[in-house]
Amino acid sequence: MLGMPSIMFDGVIVAGDAQSAKTLSESGDARHFVLEAFKHLKAIAAIGNGEDEDVLAAAHLPSGDDGVAVGSDVDKVMQSFIDTMSKHRVWSRAQKAESMPA
């Protein structure tokens, strides 16, 4: 996260246990990383039992937005993430992204 901005990646996946989600939620760099990915219309996934959604919430990302796949079913979340990445960008959230800081 510190060496390269999220705009250099095609998408962002947040995965881990409760402790890693807590650590990422408290990190300004992690929150900025996912917020910047959202603003640049990148695919985002959060895999876990709800804790990883906390990272997205800590970054003040709108929940349930286009191109943001969340849940504990790894196969389902990853399929949604891959489908979104195949489109290169999530153009449907362009207007919302304009008002987001990053």
N, C-alpha and C positions, 0 to 999 in steps of 0.2 A: 504493500500500500504506500509505503513511504518513497519508494524508488521510481514509481511510474504511476501516472494518473489513470483512473478507470477508463478514460476515453481511448486509451490505447488497446483496450480489450473489446471483444465482441459482446461480452456479457459478464455478469457477476453472479456467483453462487455463494450464498452464505450457508454454511453447514457446520455442525458441531454439537457439542453438548451444552448444558445449561451454563457451565462456567465460562466456556468460550463465548457464548452469546452475551453473557454479562460483561465480559472484558471488552468485546467489540462494541456493545451498546454504550459503554463509558468512554470509548475512544473517539475523540473529535476527528481524527484522521479516518477511521472506519466509517463514521457517519457521513463525512464529506465524500468518501469514495463511492458509497452507494447513492448518495444524493446526486453526485455528478453523473453517474451512470444513468440515473433516471432522467436527468435533464437532457442528456445527449441521446435519449431514446433507445438506450441499450436494454437487452433482455436481462431480467433479474429473477433469481430464484432463491428461496429460503427453505431449506429442508430441515425438519426437526419436529419436535413435539410442541410447537408453539413458541419456544424460547427464541428461535431464530427470527421469528416475526418481530420480536422485541427490538432487534437491530434495525429493522426497517422503520419501526415506529419511532425509535430514538432519533432516526434521521428525519423524522416528520414526513415520511413518504405516505401518500394517500393509500389506504388499504384497498385491496381488490382492484387495483388499476390494471389496465391493459398491459400485457408484457411482464407482469409481476406474478410469478407462480410461487405459491406457498403451500406447505403441508407436510405431513409425515410420510406419505406414500411416495417413496423415492422415484419409482417408475413413472408415476403420474406427473409429478413435478418436473422431472427431467424431460419427459416427452413434450410437455408444454413449453419448457425452456428451449428445447431444440427447435420446436416449431417456430417459436418467436425469433430465434436467432437466424433461421433460414430466410426470414424476411428482411434481415439486416438492421432494420430500425422499427420502432413502434410508433409509426406516424400518427396514429389515432390520439396519442397523448401530447402531441406537439404544442397545442395551445396551452394546456395545463403546465407544461414544462417551462414555458416562457416566464411564468411568474415565480419559478423556484430559484432560490439562490444556489450557486455552485460555480 
